[in-house]
Amino acid sequence: MFTGLIRELAQVKSFRGNHLSLKATHKPKLGDSIAINGTCLSVVSVESDGFSVELSPETLQHIATEKLNGLVHIEPAMMMGDRFEGHIVQGHIDTISKPICLPAICTISSPLPNPKG
């Protein structure tokens, strides 16, 4: 679980295939969950100047990968005993919807099929 509050801006060192490498002062442990731009990802390696995460094929299909450059928002997962602040969010995609806006009314339509297949 996450609070939705950004803890650090990290610099993208590289993004190739399904592997994202970041320069950051935060030092997670191998296997930790960390939200990158709001998406929950798993730490697969820790380096002296940062860490790397892996994106699943499903994640690659649904997030804005074009925004994984320059500076990205990072947020470590909450730990038991942490203060609840901000929001309580998962960082997981449950469904995809298309907003339908009418004059002075905006609703969400039913889930859409995956546009990438």
FENTALIN-V944814 format. One record per residue. N is the residue number from 1. RES is the residue in three letters. SS is DSSP state (helix for helix, strand for strand, loop for the rest). NEAR is the number of other ideal C-beta (glycine too) atoms within 8 Angstrom. Layout:
BEGIN
N:RES:SS:NEAR
N:RES:SS:NEAR
END
This chain:
BEGIN
1:MET:loop:7
2:PHE:strand:12
3:THR:loop:12
4:GLY:loop:9
5:LEU:loop:7
6:ILE:loop:7
7:ARG:loop:7
8:GLU:strand:9
9:LEU:strand:8
10:ALA:strand:14
11:GLN:strand:10
12:VAL:strand:14
13:LYS:strand:7
14:SER:strand:7
15:PHE:strand:9
16:ARG:strand:4
17:GLY:loop:3
18:ASN:loop:7
19:HIS:strand:12
20:LEU:strand:13
21:SER:strand:11
22:LEU:strand:15
23:LYS:strand:8
24:ALA:loop:11
25:THR:loop:4
26:HIS:loop:11
27:LYS:loop:5
28:PRO:loop:10
29:LYS:loop:6
30:LEU:loop:8
31:GLY:loop:5
32:ASP:loop:10
33:SER:strand:9
34:ILE:strand:16
35:ALA:strand:15
36:ILE:strand:14
37:ASN:loop:10
38:GLY:loop:8
39:THR:strand:9
40:CYS:strand:10
41:LEU:strand:13
42:SER:strand:9
43:VAL:strand:15
44:VAL:strand:8
45:SER:strand:7
46:VAL:strand:9
47:GLU:strand:8
48:SER:loop:2
49:ASP:loop:5
50:GLY:strand:11
51:PHE:strand:14
52:SER:strand:13
53:VAL:strand:13
54:GLU:strand:10
55:LEU:loop:11
56:SER:loop:7
57:PRO:helix:6
58:GLU:helix:6
59:THR:helix:11
60:LEU:helix:10
61:GLN:helix:7
62:HIS:helix:8
63:ILE:loop:9
64:ALA:loop:6
65:THR:helix:8
66:GLU:helix:5
67:LYS:helix:7
68:LEU:loop:11
69:ASN:loop:6
70:GLY:loop:5
71:LEU:strand:7
72:VAL:strand:12
73:HIS:strand:12
74:ILE:strand:15
75:GLU:strand:12
76:PRO:strand:10
77:ALA:loop:11
78:MET:loop:9
79:MET:loop:5
80:MET:loop:4
81:GLY:loop:3
82:ASP:loop:6
83:ARG:loop:3
84:PHE:loop:6
85:GLU:loop:5
86:GLY:loop:5
87:HIS:loop:5
88:ILE:loop:7
89:VAL:strand:9
90:GLN:loop:6
91:GLY:loop:9
92:HIS:loop:5
93:ILE:loop:7
94:ASP:loop:3
95:THR:loop:5
96:ILE:loop:8
97:SER:loop:9
98:LYS:loop:7
99:PRO:strand:8
100:ILE:strand:8
101:CYS:strand:5
102:LEU:strand:7
103:PRO:loop:3
104:ALA:loop:3
105:ILE:strand:6
106:CYS:strand:6
107:THR:strand:7
108:ILE:strand:6
109:SER:loop:8
110:SER:loop:4
111:PRO:loop:6
112:LEU:loop:9
113:PRO:loop:4
114:ASN:loop:8
115:PRO:loop:4
116:LYS:loop:4
117:GLY:loop:2
END
